[in-house]
Amino acid sequence: MIESIIKGVGLGLILAVSVGPVIFTILKQSINNGHKGGFSFVGGVWMSDIILVVISNMFSSLVMDALEFKKPIGYTGAVFVISLGVYYLFFKKVYFGEEKNMLLVQFGKKAFTKAFMSGFLINTLNPSVMLFWLINATAFAASHSAAERILIFGICLLINMLADIMKVMLAARVRHSLTPHNIRIINKISGGILILFGAAIIYSVYFLNQ
């Protein structure tokens, strides 16, 4: 059991510090929309991870079949990420109060659903995420029982969730000290980073899988 706990912690830490489009979108959502925006987005990411973990461990053959369509999945994910990047870079508007120093947040059910689905799709349509869960599920299946794997992946997901909560809280707290100009710059930087990640996905899917 101790070995499973250690492996779960290690896997969770790797996932928590990994750099990808998700982390930048978490920060952007939290800065623009506060805690509600950040938690709505990571909720979608968590749902995606849980589904992928379950499928990878119980139906690895289905995941392998899905990887046969890695190119269309990767291209779809890349287009989605690039589209978000273009929106944040060129079209995203930030609204401030009369004093021009307080960010106005209007976050209703529609915005919640939009942020949740964005998190879910960005994570699910990233082939590297699917491969991460499949490779680890396959590796642990060869040497660990079902109970041990539940412990490993449960701890891994828990640590990743705690890390995401910290990211949301930190970004949402920092937003109060940011000026309108700084927030607009952050949006543009986030948009540019998402576009680069989308291009990287296209590159990896097309050029590295010939």
C-alpha positions as CSV (number, residue, x, y, z in Angstrom):
1,M,0.0,0.0,0.0
2,I,2.8,2.4,0.8
3,E,4.4,1.7,-2.6
4,S,1.0,2.6,-4.2
5,I,0.7,5.8,-2.3
6,I,4.2,6.9,-3.2
7,K,3.6,6.1,-6.9
8,G,0.3,8.0,-6.8
9,V,1.9,11.0,-5.2
10,G,4.7,10.9,-7.8
11,L,2.3,10.6,-10.7
12,G,0.2,13.4,-9.3
13,L,3.1,15.8,-8.9
14,I,4.2,15.1,-12.5
15,L,0.8,16.0,-13.7
16,A,0.4,19.0,-11.4
17,V,3.6,20.7,-12.7
18,S,3.3,19.7,-16.3
19,V,3.0,22.7,-18.7
20,G,0.2,22.7,-21.3
21,P,-2.7,24.7,-22.5
22,V,-4.8,23.8,-19.5
23,I,-2.6,25.6,-16.9
24,F,-2.6,28.9,-18.8
25,T,-6.4,28.7,-19.4
26,I,-6.9,28.1,-15.7
27,L,-4.9,31.2,-14.8
28,K,-6.7,33.3,-17.5
29,Q,-10.2,32.1,-16.4
30,S,-9.4,32.9,-12.7
31,I,-7.9,36.3,-13.5
32,N,-10.8,37.3,-15.7
33,N,-13.7,35.7,-13.9
34,G,-12.5,35.1,-10.4
35,H,-13.0,31.9,-8.4
36,K,-16.2,30.9,-10.2
37,G,-14.6,31.1,-13.6
38,G,-11.5,29.2,-12.5
39,F,-13.4,26.4,-10.7
40,S,-15.9,26.1,-13.5
41,F,-13.0,25.5,-16.0
42,V,-11.1,23.1,-13.8
43,G,-14.3,21.2,-13.0
44,G,-14.5,20.3,-16.7
45,V,-10.8,19.3,-16.7
46,W,-11.4,17.1,-13.6
47,M,-14.4,15.4,-15.2
48,S,-12.3,14.7,-18.4
49,D,-9.4,13.3,-16.3
50,I,-11.7,11.0,-14.3
51,I,-13.4,9.7,-17.4
52,L,-10.1,9.1,-19.2
53,V,-8.7,7.3,-16.1
54,V,-11.7,5.0,-15.8
55,I,-11.7,4.2,-19.5
56,S,-7.9,3.7,-19.6
57,N,-8.0,1.3,-16.7
58,M,-11.2,-0.6,-17.5
59,F,-11.4,-0.4,-21.3
60,S,-7.8,0.1,-22.5
61,S,-8.7,-1.6,-25.8
62,L,-11.2,1.2,-26.5
63,V,-8.5,3.8,-25.8
64,M,-6.2,2.0,-28.2
65,D,-8.9,2.0,-30.8
66,A,-9.4,5.7,-30.2
67,L,-5.7,6.3,-30.7
68,E,-6.1,4.9,-34.2
69,F,-7.9,8.2,-34.8
70,K,-5.1,10.2,-33.1
71,K,-4.7,12.5,-36.1
72,P,-8.3,13.7,-36.3
73,I,-8.6,13.9,-32.5
74,G,-5.4,15.9,-32.4
75,Y,-6.4,18.2,-35.2
76,T,-9.8,18.8,-33.6
77,G,-8.2,19.6,-30.3
78,A,-5.6,21.9,-32.0
79,V,-8.3,23.8,-33.8
80,F,-10.2,24.2,-30.6
81,V,-7.2,25.5,-28.7
82,I,-6.1,27.8,-31.5
83,S,-9.7,29.2,-31.7
84,L,-9.6,30.0,-28.0
85,G,-6.2,31.6,-28.4
86,V,-7.4,33.8,-31.3
87,Y,-10.5,34.8,-29.3
88,Y,-8.4,35.8,-26.2
89,L,-5.8,37.5,-28.4
90,F,-8.0,39.6,-30.6
91,F,-11.6,39.6,-29.5
92,K,-11.8,39.1,-25.7
93,K,-13.2,42.2,-23.9
94,V,-12.6,43.0,-20.3
95,Y,-15.2,45.2,-18.5
96,F,-14.4,47.5,-15.6
97,G,-16.4,49.6,-13.2
98,E,-16.8,53.4,-13.3
99,E,-13.5,53.9,-11.5
100,K,-11.8,51.8,-14.2
101,N,-9.9,49.8,-11.7
102,M,-12.4,47.1,-10.6
103,L,-13.0,44.2,-12.9
104,L,-16.7,43.5,-13.4
105,V,-17.6,39.8,-13.2
106,Q,-20.9,38.6,-14.6
107,F,-20.8,34.8,-14.3
108,G,-24.1,33.1,-14.7
109,K,-25.2,29.6,-15.7
110,K,-24.3,30.1,-19.4
111,A,-20.8,31.3,-18.5
112,F,-20.4,28.4,-16.1
113,T,-21.4,25.9,-18.8
114,K,-19.1,27.5,-21.3
115,A,-16.1,27.4,-19.0
116,F,-16.8,23.9,-17.9
117,M,-17.1,22.6,-21.4
118,S,-14.0,24.5,-22.5
119,G,-12.0,22.7,-19.7
120,F,-13.5,19.3,-20.6
121,L,-12.8,19.7,-24.4
122,I,-9.3,21.1,-24.1
123,N,-8.3,18.2,-21.9
124,T,-10.1,15.5,-23.7
125,L,-9.1,16.5,-27.2
126,N,-5.4,16.6,-26.3
127,P,-3.8,13.3,-27.5
128,S,-0.9,13.7,-25.0
129,V,-3.4,13.6,-22.1
130,M,-5.0,10.4,-23.4
131,L,-1.6,8.8,-23.9
132,F,-0.5,9.9,-20.4
133,W,-3.3,8.0,-18.8
134,L,-3.2,5.0,-21.1
135,I,0.6,4.5,-20.7
136,N,0.4,4.7,-17.0
137,A,-2.7,2.6,-16.7
138,T,-1.1,-0.1,-18.9
139,A,2.1,0.0,-17.0
140,F,0.5,-0.3,-13.6
141,A,-2.0,-3.0,-14.8
142,A,1.0,-5.4,-15.4
143,S,2.2,-5.2,-11.8
144,H,-0.6,-3.9,-9.6
145,S,-4.0,-5.2,-8.5
146,A,-7.2,-3.3,-9.2
147,A,-7.3,-2.0,-5.6
148,E,-3.8,-0.7,-5.9
149,R,-4.5,1.0,-9.1
150,I,-7.5,2.7,-7.7
151,L,-5.3,4.0,-4.8
152,I,-2.6,5.2,-7.2
153,F,-4.9,7.0,-9.6
154,G,-7.1,8.3,-6.9
155,I,-4.2,9.9,-5.1
156,C,-2.8,11.2,-8.4
157,L,-6.2,12.9,-9.3
158,L,-6.5,14.3,-5.8
159,I,-3.1,15.9,-5.9
160,N,-3.8,17.3,-9.3
161,M,-7.1,18.7,-8.1
162,L,-5.4,20.3,-5.1
163,A,-2.8,21.9,-7.3
164,D,-5.5,23.3,-9.6
165,I,-7.4,24.7,-6.6
166,M,-4.2,26.5,-5.5
167,K,-3.7,27.9,-9.1
168,V,-7.3,29.2,-9.1
169,M,-7.0,30.8,-5.7
170,L,-3.7,32.4,-6.4
171,A,-4.7,33.8,-9.8
172,A,-8.1,35.0,-8.5
173,R,-6.4,36.7,-5.6
174,V,-3.8,38.4,-7.8
175,R,-6.4,39.8,-10.1
176,H,-7.5,42.4,-7.6
177,S,-4.1,44.1,-7.8
178,L,-3.9,44.1,-11.6
179,T,-4.7,47.1,-13.7
180,P,-6.9,47.0,-16.8
181,H,-3.9,47.3,-19.0
182,N,-2.1,44.4,-17.3
183,I,-5.2,42.2,-17.6
184,R,-5.5,42.9,-21.3
185,I,-1.8,42.0,-21.7
186,I,-2.3,38.8,-19.8
187,N,-5.3,37.9,-22.1
188,K,-3.2,38.5,-25.2
189,I,-0.2,36.5,-23.8
190,S,-2.6,33.7,-22.9
191,G,-4.1,33.8,-26.4
192,G,-0.6,33.7,-28.0
193,I,0.4,30.8,-25.8
194,L,-2.7,28.8,-26.6
195,I,-2.1,29.4,-30.4
196,L,1.5,28.1,-29.9
197,F,0.3,25.0,-28.1
198,G,-2.3,24.4,-30.8
199,A,0.4,24.6,-33.4
200,A,2.6,22.3,-31.4
201,I,-0.2,19.7,-31.2
202,I,-0.6,19.9,-35.0
203,Y,3.2,19.5,-35.5
204,S,3.4,16.5,-33.1
205,V,0.4,14.8,-34.7
206,Y,1.5,15.4,-38.3
207,F,5.3,15.3,-38.3
208,L,6.0,12.9,-35.4
209,N,3.5,10.2,-36.5
210,Q,4.5,9.7,-40.1
